[in-house]
Amino acid sequence: MGNYRIAHTMIRVIDLDRSIEFYQEALGFEQVKRRDEPNDEYTLVFLSDGKPNGHQLELTYNYRQDVPYDLGTAYGHLAVLVDDLEASWAAHEAKGYQPTQLKGLGSDGRPRYYFIADPDGYKIEIIRN
């Protein structure tokens, strides 16, 4: 077998600009590539955490989709690591992202994670690094 690594995860979004803004402001991602395909009626935007060889998030905007996507029951969540969980939680709370309560006490008695949701309702788990 080969040496595999995940290249990116794709999610479909309704409002591309709003989603880009969310991932930039809430998680510090940066746009690294954009591909507009007007004849095929979609735009792809790739966001990165800025780490070398890091995982990318692909936002797919289909021009004719104007109602929310059904997220289904198979999708779980995206997970990202952060060094200062409490500061991250406070910043997300201050920006109105409605984070869940800090959860999952570790062996050190400190919480390990919380969740926020993006504009399309995709859940994102923020985990203490």
VOLODREN-757887 format. One line per 5 residues: number of its first residue (from 0); their letters; for each residue y, x, z of C-alpha. Coordinates in steps of 0.001 Angstrom, whole numbers, plus 500000, padded with zeros to 6 digits. Last residue first. Layout:
BEGIN
NUM> a> Y/X/Z | ...
This chain:
BEGIN
128> nriie> 520610/496177/521644 | 521369/492848/523323 | 520466/490112/520878 | 522709/487659/518985 | 520545/484967/517430
123> ikygd> 522073/483303/514389 | 521332/479681/513520 | 522166/478398/510037 | 524320/475279/510379 | 526267/475591/507131
118> pdaif> 529419/476923/508841 | 527379/479557/510749 | 525650/478793/514043 | 525739/480732/517336 | 522855/481778/519574
113> yyrpr> 522437/483793/522794 | 520487/486872/523865 | 519179/489290/526526 | 520706/488164/529815 | 520803/490777/532594
108> gdsgl> 518345/490842/535509 | 517201/494403/534718 | 513750/493111/533757 | 515437/490946/531152 | 516880/487485/531672
103> gklqt> 516415/485374/528595 | 519622/483446/528030 | 523419/483603/527704 | 524654/480049/527191 | 524869/478851/523626
98> pqygk> 527772/480091/521554 | 530359/477530/520426 | 531947/479451/517526 | 535422/478594/518862 | 537021/482026/518431
93> aehaa> 537257/482522/522206 | 533555/481663/522643 | 532578/484169/519953 | 534689/486856/521637 | 533222/486046/525078
88> wsael> 529645/486190/523723 | 530330/489534/522031 | 531815/490930/525236 | 528739/489752/527182 | 526282/491154/524656
83> ddvlv> 527796/494633/524463 | 525621/496714/522109 | 524897/494031/519523 | 521747/493317/517524 | 521432/490629/514876
78> alhgy> 518843/487882/514371 | 518799/485290/511592 | 517202/481982/512498 | 514190/479681/512240 | 513675/478128/508825
73> atgld> 510421/476180/508441 | 511767/472810/509631 | 514165/472130/506790 | 517690/473433/506337 | 518546/470438/504157
68> ypvdq> 521482/471699/502141 | 524911/470207/502707 | 526462/468225/499863 | 528594/469637/497062 | 526069/471628/495064
63> rynyt> 527297/471903/491477 | 528646/475458/491679 | 525656/476996/493470 | 526873/479514/496063 | 524304/482070/497166
58> lelqh> 525139/484235/500176 | 523008/487378/500266 | 522730/489079/503664 | 521989/492789/503617 | 519697/494902/505773
53> gnpkg> 520895/498407/506401 | 520144/501468/504254 | 523149/503179/505829 | 524776/500784/508337 | 527795/498812/507160
48> dslfv> 526575/495459/508509 | 526319/494310/504926 | 527297/491251/502901 | 526139/490436/499385 | 527874/487642/497483
43> ltyed> 526101/485746/494719 | 527895/483190/492565 | 526275/480311/490694 | 526630/478143/487607 | 524189/479830/485190
38> npedr> 527006/480180/482661 | 529486/481046/485431 | 527368/483889/486880 | 529671/485609/489377 | 528196/488669/491073
33> rkvqe> 529728/490045/494241 | 528831/493237/496070 | 529584/495008/499341 | 531319/492302/501379 | 531619/493469/504952
28> fglae> 529888/492164/508062 | 531793/492218/511355 | 529621/489533/512945 | 531948/486609/513710 | 534918/487600/511557
23> qyfei> 533153/488934/508458 | 530235/486493/508634 | 532597/483544/509157 | 535058/484599/506448 | 532248/484944/503901
18> srdld> 530958/481492/504881 | 534396/479874/504548 | 534922/481499/501158 | 531504/480389/499891 | 531778/476742/500964
13> ivrim> 528383/475052/500460 | 526071/477959/501260 | 522573/478978/500197 | 520871/481733/502186 | 519351/484960/500922
8> thair> 517912/487743/503083 | 518174/491324/501914 | 516345/494574/501187 | 513477/494409/503682 | 511512/497632/503808
3> yngm> 508223/498536/502196 | 506373/501849/501858 | 503593/501044/499432 | 500000/500000/500000
